[in-house]
Amino acid sequence: MWRLKMENVCLTPDKAGRLLNRTPKTLKRWRDKGVGPKFLAVHGRYLYPVAELREWMAANTFGSSAELNRAA
């Protein structure tokens, strides 16, 4: 039986924005600047793979402000 793994699911900018607590407009700005999570562009639509969102969130999670400042 075939199962859909969450890592293979892609989210629209609206749903990805909800997950990240950001607006789709912010995601667009990040895409334009080349920052933020990786995305797919398919026939003029943008999609965010859940695996990429998780990876981006993990890379941008800090235990303290001092840790954040060292990473900058």
C-alpha positions as CSV (number, residue, x, y, z in Angstrom):
1,M,0.0,0.0,0.0
2,W,1.3,3.4,-1.0
3,R,1.6,6.0,1.8
4,L,2.2,9.7,1.5
5,K,5.1,10.8,3.8
6,M,4.8,14.3,5.3
7,E,8.3,15.0,4.0
8,N,7.1,14.6,0.4
9,V,4.2,17.1,0.9
10,C,4.4,20.6,-0.4
11,L,2.6,23.6,1.0
12,T,1.3,26.7,-0.7
13,P,2.8,30.0,0.4
14,D,-0.4,30.7,2.4
15,K,0.0,27.4,4.4
16,A,3.7,27.6,4.7
17,G,3.3,31.2,6.0
18,R,0.9,30.0,8.6
19,L,3.4,27.3,9.7
20,L,6.1,29.9,10.0
21,N,3.8,32.6,11.4
22,R,4.6,34.8,8.4
23,T,2.5,36.2,5.5
24,P,2.7,35.0,1.9
25,K,4.0,38.5,1.1
26,T,6.9,38.0,3.5
27,L,7.7,34.6,1.8
28,K,7.7,36.4,-1.6
29,R,10.1,39.0,-0.2
30,W,12.3,36.2,1.1
31,R,12.2,34.4,-2.3
32,D,13.1,37.7,-4.1
33,K,16.1,38.2,-1.7
34,G,17.2,34.6,-1.8
35,V,16.7,34.1,1.9
36,G,14.2,31.9,3.7
37,P,13.3,28.3,3.1
38,K,13.9,26.6,-0.3
39,F,10.9,26.4,-2.6
40,L,9.7,24.8,-5.8
41,A,8.5,26.8,-8.8
42,V,6.0,24.8,-10.9
43,H,4.2,26.5,-13.8
44,G,4.4,29.9,-12.1
45,R,3.2,28.6,-8.7
46,Y,5.4,28.4,-5.6
47,L,5.4,25.4,-3.3
48,Y,7.3,24.8,-0.1
49,P,8.3,21.1,0.6
50,V,7.6,20.3,4.3
51,A,11.1,18.8,4.6
52,E,12.7,22.1,3.5
53,L,10.6,24.0,5.9
54,R,11.6,21.7,8.8
55,E,15.3,22.0,7.8
56,W,15.1,25.8,7.6
57,M,13.3,26.1,11.0
58,A,15.9,23.8,12.6
59,A,18.7,25.9,11.2
60,N,17.1,29.1,12.5
61,T,16.3,27.8,16.0
62,F,18.4,29.1,18.8
63,G,18.6,28.4,22.5
64,S,19.6,32.0,23.5
65,S,20.2,35.5,22.1
66,A,23.9,34.9,22.7
67,E,23.8,31.9,20.4
68,L,21.9,33.9,17.8
69,N,24.6,36.6,17.9
70,R,27.4,34.1,17.5
71,A,25.7,32.7,14.4
72,A,25.3,36.1,12.8
